[in-house]
Amino acid sequence: MEIFCNISYSDVAERWQINLQDPATPVAEGMFFFHNYLMFFLILIAVFVFWMLYAAYSSNSTTSSKFSHSSILESIWTTIPAIILIFIAAPSFTLLYSLDEPTNPSVSIKIVGHQWYWSYEYCDIYTFFEDNADEFRFKFFSFFQKHNYKKSNFQIKFDSYMINTSDLAPGYFRLLEVDNRLVIPIYAHIRFLITSADVLHSWAVPSLGIKLDATPGRLSQISLFTKRVGTFYGQCSEICGINHGFMPIVVDVVEPLFYLTWLLFMN
């Protein structure tokens, strides 16, 4: 959970949770809006159908209708569903395009699923320093030049395992905390490259609007742009074996300055 400016966000699954978790990316906002938008049409159609059934049941008519054809009725039940489908298709195509829209990522992160943990590898890190050199007045960029860091040799790799219940600190979530969190900067285009080393996994974080299968021998790609700072929780969403429920995902979205400091510390 994140508390910021007296606002509490739902970024982790809760007991008896009915509503969706709060979105943290434009894509997640679009998904949740489309969900509510679609539910409006579903409820409207369901009410109309049940009203028709109730009207037919309560009419107590013992005589059948004599007509066998009606061009007007056929036009109505063809035109109205077509119009409804157009209203549903328009925002869905827009959302689908936003999911596949190519970007020039500042950070690329390779995610590999294992039985039963995740491993992360940061790539193109030097690009983020170059993109933010002016904003941070060359503090970190000059540090990189001074120590002759190159794009090829500056990489960060680590594994992320679930923390046992006995080792949890007060306030931590059971079966959801990991020893090494994935840290990404806010307001940055990030590319995830997801694959698996053994069986099918699925890297899913509801608040970020991401659920992508990790397939052995295949490299899947998805883009991300976060809009707020916070800690976001997810889990493997593909049954991958006996410990499928014990490979959670924790993503920390932080300010760029904190992210740069974290990179230097990790390296």
C-alpha positions in Angstrom: 0.0 0.0 0.0 1.1 3.5 -0.8 0.1 6.5 1.3 0.8 9.8 -0.5 -0.8 13.2 0.2 -3.4 11.5 2.5 -4.5 9.3 -0.4 -4.4 5.5 0.1 -3.9 3.4 -3.1 -4.8 -0.2 -3.4 -1.7 -1.7 -5.0 -1.9 -5.1 -3.4 -4.5 -7.8 -3.2 -6.7 -7.6 -0.1 -9.1 -9.9 1.6 -12.6 -10.0 0.1 -11.5 -7.5 -2.6 -14.2 -6.9 -5.2 -13.0 -3.9 -7.1 -9.9 -3.7 -9.2 -6.6 -2.4 -7.9 -5.8 1.3 -8.5 -4.1 1.9 -11.9 -0.6 3.4 -12.0 0.0 3.5 -15.8 -2.0 5.0 -18.7 -2.6 1.5 -20.1 -4.0 0.3 -16.8 -6.3 3.3 -16.6 -7.5 2.5 -20.1 -8.1 -1.1 -19.2 -10.1 -0.2 -16.0 -12.1 2.5 -17.9 -12.9 0.0 -20.7 -14.0 -2.6 -18.0 -16.5 -0.1 -16.5 -17.6 1.1 -19.9 -18.3 -2.5 -21.0 -20.1 -3.3 -17.8 -22.6 -0.5 -18.6 -23.6 -2.2 -21.8 -23.7 -5.6 -20.2 -26.0 -4.4 -17.4 -28.2 -2.5 -19.9 -28.6 -5.6 -22.1 -29.2 -7.9 -19.2 -31.9 -5.7 -17.7 -33.7 -5.5 -21.1 -33.5 -9.3 -21.7 -34.8 -10.1 -18.2 -37.6 -7.6 -18.7 -38.6 -9.2 -21.9 -38.6 -12.7 -20.3 -40.6 -11.4 -17.3 -43.1 -9.7 -19.7 -43.5 -12.8 -21.7 -43.9 -15.0 -18.6 -46.4 -12.6 -16.9 -48.6 -12.1 -20.0 -50.5 -15.4 -19.4 -51.3 -15.5 -23.1 -52.8 -18.7 -24.4 -52.8 -17.8 -28.1 -49.7 -17.8 -30.3 -48.8 -15.0 -32.6 -50.1 -15.4 -36.2 -47.3 -13.5 -38.1 -44.3 -15.4 -39.4 -42.2 -12.5 -40.9 -41.5 -8.8 -40.0 -38.9 -6.8 -41.9 -39.1 -4.0 -39.4 -38.4 -6.3 -36.4 -35.5 -7.9 -38.2 -34.0 -4.5 -39.1 -34.3 -3.4 -35.5 -32.6 -6.5 -33.9 -29.9 -6.3 -36.5 -29.2 -2.5 -36.4 -29.2 -2.0 -32.6 -26.6 -4.8 -31.8 -24.5 -3.5 -34.6 -24.5 0.0 -33.2 -23.7 -1.3 -29.7 -20.8 -3.3 -31.1 -19.4 -0.1 -32.8 -19.5 1.8 -29.5 -17.7 -1.1 -27.9 -15.1 -1.6 -30.7 -14.0 2.0 -30.9 -12.4 2.3 -27.4 -11.1 -1.3 -27.5 -9.2 -0.7 -30.8 -7.7 2.5 -29.2 -6.6 0.6 -26.1 -5.2 -2.3 -28.2 -3.1 0.2 -30.2 -1.8 1.8 -27.0 -0.6 -1.6 -25.8 1.4 -2.2 -29.0 2.6 1.4 -29.5 6.3 1.4 -30.1 8.5 3.6 -27.9 12.1 4.5 -27.5 12.8 3.0 -24.1 15.2 4.6 -21.7 15.6 1.3 -19.8 15.3 -2.3 -21.0 14.8 -5.0 -18.4 15.0 -8.7 -19.2 12.8 -10.9 -17.0 13.4 -14.6 -16.8 11.0 -17.0 -15.0 12.4 -20.0 -13.1 11.0 -22.7 -11.0 10.3 -20.9 -8.7 11.7 -17.4 -8.7 12.3 -14.5 -11.1 15.6 -13.1 -12.3 16.1 -9.6 -13.7 18.7 -8.1 -15.9 19.0 -4.3 -16.6 20.1 -3.4 -20.1 20.6 0.0 -21.8 21.2 1.7 -18.4 23.6 4.1 -19.8 20.9 5.4 -22.1 18.9 6.6 -19.1 21.9 8.5 -17.8 22.4 10.2 -21.2 18.7 11.1 -21.4 18.7 12.7 -17.9 22.1 14.3 -17.9 20.8 17.9 -18.3 18.1 17.3 -15.6 20.6 16.3 -13.0 23.3 18.8 -14.1 25.7 16.0 -15.1 26.1 14.8 -11.5 25.8 11.1 -12.3 26.7 11.5 -16.0 30.0 13.0 -15.1 30.5 10.2 -12.5 30.1 7.7 -15.3 32.5 9.5 -17.6 35.1 9.8 -14.9 35.0 6.1 -14.1 34.9 5.2 -17.8 31.6 3.2 -17.6 30.6 1.9 -21.0 27.2 0.7 -22.3 28.6 -2.8 -22.7 29.9 -3.4 -19.2 27.3 -1.6 -17.1 24.7 -4.2 -16.4 22.8 -5.3 -13.3 21.6 -8.8 -12.7 19.9 -10.3 -9.6 17.4 -13.0 -8.6 14.2 -12.3 -6.7 13.0 -14.9 -4.2 10.0 -14.8 -1.9 10.7 -14.0 1.7 9.7 -16.8 4.1 6.9 -16.0 6.6 9.3 -16.4 9.5 11.6 -13.7 8.1 8.9 -11.1 7.4 9.3 -7.7 9.0 6.3 -6.0 10.6 4.0 -4.5 8.0 5.1 -6.8 5.2 2.7 -8.9 3.3 2.7 -12.7 3.6 3.6 -14.6 0.4 4.0 -11.3 -1.5 7.4 -9.9 -0.3 10.7 -10.6 -2.1 14.3 -10.2 -1.1 15.2 -8.1 -4.2 12.6 -5.8 -5.6 12.5 -4.6 -9.2 13.2 -0.8 -9.1 12.2 1.4 -12.0 12.0 5.2 -12.5 8.8 7.2 -12.8 7.9 9.0 -16.0 10.2 6.8 -18.1 9.5 4.6 -21.0 10.6 1.1 -20.0 10.7 -2.1 -22.1 10.3 -5.5 -20.5 11.6 -8.5 -22.3 10.1 -11.6 -20.7 11.0 -15.2 -21.2 11.3 -18.5 -19.2 14.2 -20.9 -18.5 12.1 -24.0 -17.9 8.3 -24.0 -18.0 5.5 -21.5 -18.7 5.3 -18.6 -16.3 3.4 -15.4 -16.4 4.7 -12.0 -15.1 1.6 -10.1 -13.9 1.2 -6.8 -11.9 -2.4 -5.7 -11.9 -1.8 -2.0 -11.0 0.6 -1.7 -13.9 -1.8 -3.3 -16.3 0.8 -6.0 -17.2 0.2 -9.7 -17.6 2.6 -11.4 -20.1 3.4 -15.0 -20.5 7.0 -16.1 -20.0 7.5 -18.8 -22.7 10.6 -21.0 -23.0 12.5 -20.2 -26.1 10.5 -17.0 -26.9 11.2 -13.4 -25.9 8.0 -11.4 -25.3 8.0 -7.7 -25.2 5.9 -5.1 -23.5 6.3 -1.3 -22.8 5.5 0.5 -19.6 5.2 4.1 -18.5 4.4 4.8 -14.8 2.5 7.8 -13.5 3.0 7.6 -9.8 5.5 6.5 -7.2 4.6 3.4 -5.2 5.2 -0.3 -4.4 3.2 -2.6 -6.6 2.6 -6.3 -6.0 2.0 -9.1 -8.4 2.3 -12.9 -8.8 3.0 -15.5 -11.3 -0.3 -16.1 -13.1 0.4 -19.3 -15.0 0.4 -22.6 -13.1 4.1 -23.6 -13.3 4.5 -26.4 -10.8 4.2 -27.2 -7.1 5.6 -23.8 -5.9 3.6 -21.7 -8.4 2.1 -19.7 -5.6 5.5 -18.8 -4.1 7.1 -16.6 -6.7 5.6 -13.1 -6.1 6.6 -9.9 -7.9 7.3 -6.6 -6.2 8.0 -3.4 -8.2 9.2 -0.2 -6.7 8.5 2.9 -8.8 10.8 5.7 -7.5 11.9 9.2 -8.5 14.7 9.4 -11.1 17.3 10.7 -8.6 16.6 7.8 -6.3 16.7 5.4 -9.2 20.1 6.7 -10.3 21.4 6.3 -6.8 20.1 2.8 -6.6 21.9 1.9 -9.9 25.2 3.1 -8.6 24.7 1.3 -5.3 23.8 -2.0 -7.1 26.8 -1.7 -9.5 
